[in-house]
Amino acid sequence: MTDASILARAWAYEAAESLRVTDRPAFHLTPRVGWMNDPNGFSYHDGAYHLFYQYHPYSMKWGPMHWGHAVSQDLLHWTYLPAALAPDSEADGGGCFSGSALTLPDGRHLLMYTGIQRESGAQQQCLAVGDGRAYEKYPGNPVLTRAELPEGFTDRDFRDPKIWRASDGTYRCVTGAMSGDGSGAALLFASEDAFTWRFVTVLDRSRNALGKMWECPDFFLLDDRAVLLVSPCEMAGESLGVLPGSNSLALLGTWDESTGTFHREQVQLIDHGLDFYAPQTTLAPDGRRILVAWMQNWAFLDGQPPQQRWFGQMTLPRELFFRRGRLCQRPIREISSLHTNHVSFRNQLIQAETTLPGIHGRKLDMTLRVRPRAGCAAFRVGLNCGGGLRATLIWRIGESLLHFDRSALEVHANHLHERTCRVFVMDGELSLRILLDRNSVEVFAGEGETTMSSVVYPPDANEGITFQADGGAELDIDKYDLDQE
Ligand code: FRU
């Protein structure tokens, strides 16, 4: 039995209250109103991309989880649809947690998600079926419970199913789980029809080396390599690598579909910015593997203006590819449809801090190619500059390090505002593609071999961009404004 009044209340609330949201980023998806966390159900269904999200419409804080829903043709212009799921049934009355989607052979859209059983707190996998707009909970929910868990695993932490279709037309899903040693794992399940599921194997596990609970797994092949994405909680931090706390990792290896055996060869941090978590991918109709993540980190949930009526946004969707053995990301190519006002410079000498004519703005796509002169120690870009405030990107040339620092923006919260990562320099030149939107800075360094995604809340008037090279550097720039109309 579902209590239809719970979803009806959410629909009425979001329809009325979203009219009061006036301050959204231009091309990043935000919640229709209220709170957003993980991307869910990212899929191409019936001629459109669907992106659902963990959603609490009623406040700027996490609360009983619904699924918000938006659709798009180009992953840039999003249309909100009514909330797809609400915590309104026996199997999920404590919340509809993260999950995924696919299109069934009969054309229906299937959502697989974690239901929280209200009384016991048990986490169990549930289904809902719909037409791309309205969804009905499957009467047989839950479809995966503790009964299917291997020895030592607990249903207190058993969530975030990512479903896909295997090469023989049957179904697989991977979930996050907590194993007997107190650390995370990814579990593989199989089904003939996507409704009846059985446990296959433990795909991979942390063994207390890669954090505690593994949240929001995803699994796919890219260029014949197997890629397992996980978002571990409570990782121990290292200066150049992971943040203390929540991170998102790509585990790269090989996979035998017939046995379900994944063999991990390599671990890579997916993004080195301050705000990136719970990425989920989908396959575009043209074969591109596209990733989107929650551009936020559980550790930094403040800083936004008090009058803002939305909280949380998605990263710009990115295309995944391999280069020199690394999983790389580039902005979706559709972004070029928003390009206006091209401004370019070639071999521009940068020394003392300077601005360049036509290079400013808050919504732009800018590629820099930096060639430092001998003895040049650092190249700096000031972003969101104005009124003594700024974010800074610094390439420390001798050390091959890229440093992002938003501490000189007007952010009051007392937490980490700086990250550093290693960059890959080709023939003495570093490329930095920087995408700015109203409330974010996304950096793709070295053709996408490292990315840094961070949220910022500067005053709207802060459009300044500055350049400085201690010791001199030649700079090529191509800058486009991003126009949403
Ligand atoms: C990750 C997460 C998921 C869970 C969801 C709840 O950010 O904790 O594991 O399904 O958020 O909103």
Boltz pocket constraint, residues with backbone or C-beta under 6 A from the ligand:
constraints:
  - pocket:
      binder: B
      contacts: [[A, 37], [A, 38], [A, 54], [A, 65], [A, 97], [A, 98], [A, 114], [A, 159], [A, 160], [A, 215], [A, 216], [A, 277], [A, 278]]
      max_distance: 6.0
